[in-house]
Amino acid sequence: MLGEVDYNMNELFAQLGLDNSDEAIDKFIADNQLGKDEELKKADVWTDSQRMFLEEEWKKDAAWVEVIDDLNVRMHPDA
């Protein structure tokens, strides 16, 4: 569709106000691995506004949901 944005991990990190370079994203994920039963949106690594963004976008099954799901998988390597 014309004008539709294709969201990616770099854009998600920018939206969250984090360094969105590939290296910074890889480091963030490596430094913040989550336990099997720890929910992404409830992780201590997020500010309240970041947590709210992740939760709202996930609930509305928005355009970000695929990227958020990818982040969730990458932060749960043993799940």
Buried (B, 14 or more C-beta within 10 A) or exposed (E): EEEEEEBEBBBBBEBBEBEBEEEEBEEBBEEEEBEEEBEBBEBEEBEEEBBEBBBEBBEEEEEBBBBBEEBBEBBBEEE
